[in-house]
Each structure stands twice: as C-alpha cells, then as structure tokens.
Amino acid sequence: MGQKSYMVCLEGGGTRCQAALFDIAGAVLATSQSTDVNTNFVSLQAAQAAALTAVRQVLDVAGVTGECVTHFAAALVASRFGPELFGSVIPNAHYHTYTERDVIFARAGLYAPHGVAVVAATGATAWAKRADDGREAAAGGWGSLLGDEGSAYAVGLRMLRAATRLYEGRMAASSRIVEALCERFRLDHATFREGLCDVAYQKPITRAEIAGLAPIATRLAQEDDAVARQIVRRVASDLADLTVFTAERLFTPHEAFDVAAAGGLFNAGALVSAPLAQRLAEAFPYARLVLGTEEPAIALGHLLIHEGHLQQRGS
C-alpha cells in the first residue's frame, strides 16, 4: 500500500496568514494561523517566519510529515514564497500560486468566475474578471496610508477620530464610543486624552488593532448608537462605490454576472451588505451578490481540487 499524500494551502495578507492541510481526497484535516505576511507592512524576514510557522504548525497538528505533502498552494498578498522557503519542510511538493482575487471568488464557491470580487477586511480591494474575453480590472488596495476606504481599518480609524471629538464635546451626539474605547484599551475616562494618545503614538497601535475596532463599532451601530451608525454607513457606502466602479470598467448595466464579497467587515451583516446590494441593484440589476463565508485557506484548497491539479499528479 502506497504512502498517503497530502496538500497544504496557505493564504495570508496584512493581518494574518492561515494554512490548511487536506488529504488527497479533499478532506480538511487541520488548520493553523500565524501573523501577517504582507511585505508592504512587515519585513521580508517576518513574513517568511510567519508563513513557515503556519505550515509547520498545520503539519504538527495533524501529525503529518512534510515529505508526504505532494501539493502546496499559496495566495499571499505582496509576497510570493516557494521551494526556496518551504523546500526543507515539504521537499516533494508541487507548487501552485494564486492571487487574493482567486481566493475571494473561491470563498463564494466561484471557481470559473465571470464577475467582480470584493474584499473588505483590514484593507479593501475590488477586482473584475470576464470569463468570455479574459479582460481584467482592479481598484482599491492602496493600503492604510493611501486608501482602504470601505475596509475594517477605515471603520476603526473613523471610530478613533470620532472619539476625540466626542470626548472634547465638539460632536454633540450621544454615543458610547468613548466608553467602548476605554474598555478596549483599559483607559480611564478622566485621562482619556493622554491615554488614547499613548495608545496611538507611544505603543503604537497597529493597523490590525485599528481594524480590530470595527466589530465594536458595528456592534454599537446595531445597538442604535448614532455616531457608530454614521461611521458604518459611510464606510459601507465607500465599499459599494468601489465595487460598482470596478464593475463598470468591464460590465454593462444589462449584463448578468456574479459579485463575490468576503472579509471580516461583512460579519456586520446587513449594515454592510445591504448598501452594497442596493447599489448593485440600481446599477446592475442582473448582478448576483454572493457572500463568501468559507475560510480562505480551505477555499484555496477547494479551488485547487476543482481545477483538477491533484488528479494530474495523482496520489
């Protein structure tokens, strides 16, 4: 009886990376997580260490040796690592490289896409792809300094900035944002100015931590906090603008196509997805919005299986 074969899939960006281990039949055996791998924001050495950690951990969790891995797929934002990094861990693997766009479509179960993919996570990017003529387009994805409107980071940053005005009384609306930030960062309300400045500039707060404030803002918005609702509505509108703009580059209003949407900001539910659905219905009445809920590394594995790469090499 021959030795069992496995595949490892690695996906990652500016917040974290995730690895998934599959057997050759496509069953998920284990997953693992590590830190971010986007070399726009971390060093090459840090990104390499994070990717290696995720791969080693997923093998360790399942008790599988790297020599048994015959396929390795990766979709990393701003990074591309292959056998030069992983060769000592998975020496017998055949390598497959994908993009973040591919993963977003796959998370929605779209493996031969004709449409738009949009991610709203730490950052926000939209892509369009036509299956009939191969044309492609993209917008957004400029990072926190230059863009990322429509992202969880944008929600968190607006929340922090609103807190300064609320605390000083420059914003008269009633809101629990200051109290929520005091709880999150263990600050005293009486010294909120000094405390928040220390978090922002002395610690300093990271992109991922700012994006991590988005669930707090969306929870407050769902509880009818007026300022939080205004923040989430503005960011959701920016995300809808990005998606529609990208679609307009390749599609006409009378065409039917899919819009795959994924990322942590969509965990807010209708607060984020409803404005997007409404804008799409107005601009592209035949477009179909599909929310991608599958974990990224697992979706990548299913894409690899769908494309038939495992059968090409066998077990």
DOSETI-843402 format. One record per residue (C-alpha): x, y, z. Coordinates in nm, 4 decimals, m for minus. Example, Ala and Ser with C-alpha at 12.3 -4.5 7.8 and 13.67 -1.06 7.14 Angstrom:
! residues 2
REC         xx         yy         zz
REC     1.2300    m0.4500     0.7800
REC     1.3670    m0.1060     0.7140
//
This chain:
! residues 315
REC         xx         yy         zz
REC     0.0000     0.0000     0.0000
REC     0.1464     0.3355    m0.1056
REC     0.2310     0.6250     0.1214
REC    m0.0551     0.8671     0.1854
REC    m0.0379     1.2037     0.0075
REC    m0.1499     1.5449     0.1302
REC    m0.1754     1.9061     0.0202
REC    m0.1116     2.2258     0.2135
REC    m0.2796     2.5560     0.1261
REC    m0.1506     2.8877     0.2610
REC    m0.3370     3.2178     0.2413
REC    m0.2413     3.5462     0.4023
REC    m0.2258     3.9228     0.3966
REC    m0.1837     4.2203     0.6231
REC    m0.3431     4.0781     0.9387
REC    m0.2605     3.7087     0.9490
REC    m0.1911     3.4011     0.7401
REC    m0.3761     3.0718     0.7529
REC    m0.2739     2.7215     0.6491
REC    m0.4984     2.4228     0.5822
REC    m0.3992     2.0587     0.5399
REC    m0.6048     1.8319     0.3127
REC    m0.5794     1.4668     0.2337
REC    m0.5674     1.3754    m0.1333
REC    m0.9440     1.3110    m0.1326
REC    m1.0060     1.6727    m0.0346
REC    m1.0947     1.6317     0.3341
REC    m0.9704     1.9078     0.5658
REC    m0.7514     1.7544     0.8356
REC    m0.6187     2.0615     1.0190
REC    m0.5823     2.4390     1.0066
REC    m0.3395     2.6813     1.1671
REC    m0.2803     3.0540     1.1875
REC     0.0195     3.2836     1.2118
REC     0.0929     3.6536     1.1810
REC     0.0789     3.8810     0.8739
REC     0.2808     3.8228     0.5577
REC     0.2185     4.1434     0.3616
REC     0.5686     4.2802     0.2991
REC     0.4272     4.6297     0.2474
REC     0.3854     4.6365     0.6250
REC     0.6247     4.3760     0.7687
REC     0.9815     4.2828     0.6831
REC     1.0584     4.0029     0.4408
REC     1.2107     3.8049     0.7268
REC     0.8986     3.8453     0.9415
REC     0.6733     3.7406     0.6540
REC     0.8849     3.4339     0.5838
REC     0.8860     3.3366     0.9507
REC     0.5072     3.3720     0.9724
REC     0.4496     3.1611     0.6620
REC     0.6864     2.8889     0.7818
REC     0.5228     2.8850     1.1234
REC     0.1761     2.8344     0.9749
REC     0.2919     2.5481     0.7520
REC     0.4878     2.3714     1.0261
REC     0.2035     2.4064     1.2749
REC    m0.0602     2.2622     1.0438
REC     0.1603     1.9580     0.9820
REC     0.2327     1.9184     1.3527
REC    m0.1346     1.9416     1.4494
REC    m0.2227     1.6593     1.2100
REC     0.0896     1.4548     1.2810
REC     0.1828     1.4510     0.9128
REC     0.5419     1.4647     0.7889
REC     0.6298     1.7226     0.5262
REC     0.7694     1.4539     0.2959
REC     0.4116     1.3318     0.2384
REC     0.2913     1.6679     0.1029
REC     0.2634     1.6426    m0.2753
REC     0.0876     1.9737    m0.3468
REC     0.1324     2.3203    m0.1994
REC    m0.0843     2.6190    m0.2955
REC    m0.0260     2.9757    m0.1800
REC    m0.2133     3.3042    m0.2179
REC    m0.0223     3.5735    m0.0291
REC    m0.0718     3.9486    m0.0571
REC     0.2513     4.1229    m0.1679
REC     0.4571     3.8072    m0.1030
REC     0.5458     3.5052    m0.3121
REC     0.7267     3.2187    m0.1437
REC     0.8063     2.8825    m0.2968
REC     1.0561     2.5972    m0.2629
REC     1.3334     2.8386    m0.1664
REC     1.1473     2.8872     0.1650
REC     0.9453     2.5690     0.2095
REC     1.1708     2.3157     0.0374
REC     1.3238     2.1899     0.3595
REC     0.9795     2.1384     0.5165
REC     0.7830     1.9961     0.2207
REC     1.0566     1.8743    m0.0167
REC     0.8321     1.6739    m0.2510
REC     0.5577     1.9268    m0.3140
REC     0.4387     2.0589    m0.6476
REC     0.3755     2.4362    m0.6132
REC     0.0675     2.6324    m0.7238
REC     0.0397     3.0110    m0.6956
REC    m0.2870     3.2038    m0.6763
REC    m0.3979     3.5597    m0.6033
REC    m0.6156     3.7195    m0.3384
REC    m0.8802     3.7688    m0.6067
REC    m0.8859     3.3952    m0.6760
REC    m0.9439     3.3260    m0.3071
REC    m1.2315     3.5747    m0.2765
REC    m1.4123     3.4147    m0.5695
REC    m1.3414     3.0683    m0.4275
REC    m1.4752     3.1649    m0.0845
REC    m1.8073     3.2263    m0.2620
REC    m1.7839     2.8927    m0.4452
REC    m1.6977     3.0551    m0.7794
REC    m1.4126     2.8637    m0.9418
REC    m1.4523     2.9868    m1.3020
REC    m1.5630     3.3428    m1.2276
REC    m1.7283     3.5934    m1.4541
REC    m1.7843     3.8990    m1.2401
REC    m1.6454     4.1032    m0.9531
REC    m1.4691     4.0056    m0.6318
REC    m1.4519     4.2476    m0.3400
REC    m1.2758     4.2045    m0.0077
REC    m1.3486     4.4180     0.2978
REC    m1.1052     4.3154     0.5677
REC    m0.8123     4.5127     0.7110
REC    m0.7962     4.6613     0.3604
REC    m1.0440     4.6875     0.0748
REC    m0.9897     4.5890    m0.2885
REC    m1.2151     4.5026    m0.5805
REC    m1.1367     4.3068    m0.8952
REC    m1.3345     4.2380    m1.2111
REC    m1.2791     3.9478    m1.4485
REC    m1.4565     3.8476    m1.7683
REC    m1.4628     3.4784    m1.8492
REC    m1.5520     3.5371    m2.2155
REC    m1.2653     3.7595    m2.3303
REC    m1.0199     3.7416    m2.0380
REC    m1.0219     4.1133    m1.9580
REC    m0.9432     4.2096    m1.6000
REC    m0.9578     4.5241    m1.3857
REC    m0.8881     4.6193    m1.0254
REC    m0.9390     4.9155    m0.7928
REC    m0.8549     4.9973    m0.4324
REC    m0.5969     4.8069    m0.2339
REC    m0.3715     5.1088    m0.1803
REC    m0.3143     5.0359     0.1875
REC    m0.3947     5.2303     0.5016
REC    m0.1924     5.5415     0.4195
REC    m0.3206     5.5926     0.0657
REC    m0.6628     5.4326     0.0650
REC    m0.8504     5.1333     0.2087
REC    m1.1825     5.3131     0.2050
REC    m1.4529     5.0571     0.2639
REC    m1.2405     4.8470     0.4996
REC    m1.2453     4.7418     0.8626
REC    m0.9419     4.9677     0.9083
REC    m1.1470     5.2635     0.7797
REC    m1.4186     5.1882     1.0363
REC    m1.1660     5.1665     1.3188
REC    m0.9863     5.4862     1.2206
REC    m1.3124     5.6810     1.1922
REC    m1.4124     5.5457     1.5324
REC    m1.0881     5.6683     1.6911
REC    m1.1208     6.0109     1.5327
REC    m1.4849     6.0414     1.6338
REC    m1.3863     5.9576     1.9919
REC    m1.1578     6.2619     2.0138
REC    m1.4408     6.4948     1.9106
REC    m1.6923     6.3245     2.1355
REC    m1.4604     6.3479     2.4343
REC    m1.3986     6.7201     2.3833
REC    m1.7633     6.7927     2.3126
REC    m1.7028     6.9005     1.9545
REC    m1.9532     6.6360     1.8498
REC    m2.2812     6.6815     2.0336
REC    m2.4407     6.3466     1.9509
REC    m2.4929     6.0882     2.2207
REC    m2.2569     5.7928     2.1767
REC    m2.0887     5.5155     2.3733
REC    m1.7763     5.5156     2.1580
REC    m1.5502     5.6761     2.4200
REC    m1.6650     5.4292     2.6833
REC    m1.6097     5.1391     2.4444
REC    m1.2535     5.2528     2.3725
REC    m1.1850     5.2971     2.7430
REC    m1.2908     4.9367     2.7942
REC    m1.0945     4.8080     2.4942
REC    m0.7657     4.9781     2.5876
REC    m0.8186     4.9884     2.9656
REC    m0.8203     5.3683     2.9787
REC    m0.9593     5.5972     3.2462
REC    m1.2241     5.8387     3.1219
REC    m1.0746     6.1263     3.3186
REC    m0.7400     6.0883     3.1415
REC    m0.8775     5.9647     2.8086
REC    m0.6837     6.2199     2.6021
REC    m0.3471     6.1198     2.7442
REC    m0.4327     5.7523     2.7384
REC    m0.5535     5.7399     2.3787
REC    m0.2568     5.9448     2.2583
REC    m0.0271     5.6988     2.4333
REC    m0.2014     5.4074     2.2592
REC    m0.1826     5.5801     1.9222
REC     0.1710     5.7192     1.9302
REC     0.3762     5.5587     2.2060
REC     0.2642     5.1966     2.1849
REC     0.1895     5.2463     1.8865
REC    m0.1397     5.0960     1.7729
REC    m0.1079     4.8697     1.4696
REC    m0.3124     4.8518     1.1501
REC    m0.4570     4.5200     1.2622
REC    m0.5566     4.6644     1.6010
REC    m0.7307     4.9582     1.4339
REC    m0.9149     4.7194     1.2012
REC    m0.9985     4.5116     1.5077
REC    m1.2105     4.8003     1.6383
REC    m1.4589     4.7501     1.3543
REC    m1.6606     4.4771     1.5351
REC    m1.7002     4.7158     1.8302
REC    m1.8251     4.9926     1.6013
REC    m2.0656     4.7643     1.4171
REC    m2.1993     4.6262     1.7465
REC    m2.2657     4.9799     1.8677
REC    m2.4298     5.0615     1.5343
REC    m2.6597     4.7614     1.5727
REC    m2.7490     4.8965     1.9174
REC    m2.8550     5.2259     1.7524
REC    m2.5542     5.4320     1.8567
REC    m2.5983     5.7277     1.6203
REC    m2.2294     5.8058     1.5678
REC    m2.1359     5.4424     1.5145
REC    m2.4163     5.4016     1.2626
REC    m2.2945     5.7076     1.0739
REC    m1.9411     5.5644     1.0622
REC    m2.0502     5.2237     0.9375
REC    m2.2873     5.3740     0.6811
REC    m2.0109     5.5918     0.5383
REC    m1.7655     5.3024     0.5097
REC    m2.0316     5.0724     0.3635
REC    m2.1095     5.3425     0.1060
REC    m1.7413     5.3708     0.0156
REC    m1.7254     4.9932    m0.0277
REC    m2.0299     4.9982    m0.2547
REC    m1.8746     5.2815    m0.4581
REC    m1.5542     5.0799    m0.5016
REC    m1.7437     4.7702    m0.6115
REC    m1.9688     4.9485    m0.8596
REC    m1.6780     5.1469    m1.0065
REC    m1.4822     4.8268    m1.0649
REC    m1.7826     4.6541    m1.2222
REC    m1.8387     4.9491    m1.4551
REC    m1.4933     4.9038    m1.6027
REC    m1.5842     4.5690    m1.7609
REC    m1.9599     4.5167    m1.7459
REC    m2.2677     4.6950    m1.8806
REC    m2.5861     4.7502    m1.6780
REC    m2.7763     4.4848    m1.8717
REC    m2.5288     4.2004    m1.8207
REC    m2.5602     3.9177    m1.5719
REC    m2.2554     3.8449    m1.3565
REC    m2.1605     3.7435    m1.0038
REC    m2.0271     3.9682    m0.7290
REC    m1.8328     3.7717    m0.4679
REC    m1.7902     3.9575    m0.1388
REC    m1.5831     3.8393     0.1558
REC    m1.3832     3.9663     0.4502
REC    m1.4343     4.0342     0.8178
REC    m1.6317     4.3557     0.7715
REC    m1.9168     4.1542     0.6201
REC    m1.9612     3.9901     0.9614
REC    m2.1612     4.3035     1.0429
REC    m2.4386     4.1588     0.8280
REC    m2.6922     4.3862     0.6622
REC    m2.5216     4.7006     0.7911
REC    m2.2535     4.6418     0.5279
REC    m2.4071     4.4012     0.2780
REC    m2.7418     4.5796     0.2329
REC    m2.5965     4.9081     0.0982
REC    m2.3824     4.7057    m0.1409
REC    m2.6802     4.5008    m0.2572
REC    m2.8871     4.8153    m0.3065
REC    m2.6197     4.9909    m0.5121
REC    m2.5704     4.6823    m0.7269
REC    m2.9457     4.6515    m0.7846
REC    m2.9571     5.0127    m0.9016
REC    m2.6510     4.9979    m1.1287
REC    m2.6530     4.6326    m1.2360
REC    m2.9993     4.4809    m1.1870
REC    m2.8906     4.1406    m1.3212
REC    m2.5852     4.1056    m1.0986
REC    m2.5939     3.8401    m0.8261
REC    m2.4317     3.9164    m0.4896
REC    m2.2741     3.6095    m0.3267
REC    m2.1242     3.6389     0.0217
REC    m1.8168     3.4201     0.0650
REC    m1.8078     3.2525     0.4044
REC    m1.5616     2.9684     0.3572
REC    m1.2276     3.0056     0.5381
REC    m0.9650     3.1418     0.2951
REC    m0.7110     2.8582     0.3077
REC    m0.9881     2.5981     0.2803
REC    m1.1408     2.7825    m0.0160
REC    m0.7980     2.7814    m0.1798
REC    m0.7801     2.4054    m0.1383
REC    m1.1218     2.3598    m0.2954
REC    m1.0104     2.5742    m0.5892
REC    m0.7057     2.3547    m0.6383
REC    m0.9243     2.0432    m0.6318
REC    m1.1784     2.1974    m0.8707
REC    m0.9050     2.2738    m1.1230
REC    m0.8016     1.9092    m1.1209
REC    m0.4394     1.9526    m1.0162
REC    m0.4489     1.6617    m0.7743
REC    m0.5630     1.4212    m1.0438
REC    m0.2877     1.5415    m1.2745
REC    m0.0183     1.4202    m1.0376
REC    m0.2105     1.1518    m0.8534
REC    m0.1501     1.0177    m0.5088
//
